[in-house]
C-alpha cells in the first residue's frame, strides 16, 4: 500500500521484519509446548521411552528437534504459496482474541465459583416462590429444614454451605430469569462445579501423597474470598461481550471479503 521507494515505508518494513524475526521463535516455542503436552503428555525429551533423554525421535532427530522442524515446515509452506493472509489473521484475531480476553475469563469465574452461583440462584428462586405464595394468599413454605423430633444431633443446614441440587433450582422463576439467560449460566456453573469437585479431590489426594513422602503439609485457605453478585455480573458481561466481538469480527470480515470479490469483476 506504500510507495516501494519511500524511505519511511521501507524503514517500517525493516523494523517489522526484525520484530517477526525475534517473535516467531517465541510463538513456535508455545506451539511446540502445546503439541508435546497433547501428544506426549509433556515428555519433551522422551525421558520415559528408553530411560535416556534423547529418545522418541526419528532418524538423527530427537523428539525436541523433530517437533521444532515440523512446526517450522507447517508455518513455511503456507507462507510460500499464499500472498495475502489478512482474512485469516482477521478471523483468528477476532475469534482467539475474544475467547482469550473475555469469554474464557468469564467461564473460568463461573467454573471456579459454580457452587456459590448455584446457591445464589437457589436463594433467588426460593424468595420469588415465597413472594408468589404470599401474593396468592398462601402461608409460604419455609425452605429451611428443621431438626426431626427426637434427633438431638441433627442441625439446621447452613444455606450458604448446603449442596445445591436440581430440585432446589426448580419452581416458578421471574421473567428476567429467562431474559438474562440464567438457565445457560446455571448449566455452566453446574458443569464447572462438578469439574472443580473432581479437581479438588485430585489435589487432596496428591497433597496427602506428598505429605506421606516428604512430610510437608500444605493447607490452602480461601475462606477470605467470597464471590459476589457483582463478580458474576461482570463475568456474564465479559462472556456476552466476547461473543458479540466474535460475531462482529467474523461478520465484518466476511462482508469485506464479499465486497472485495465482487468489486474485482
Beta strands, then each sheet from edge to edge (+ up, - down):
end
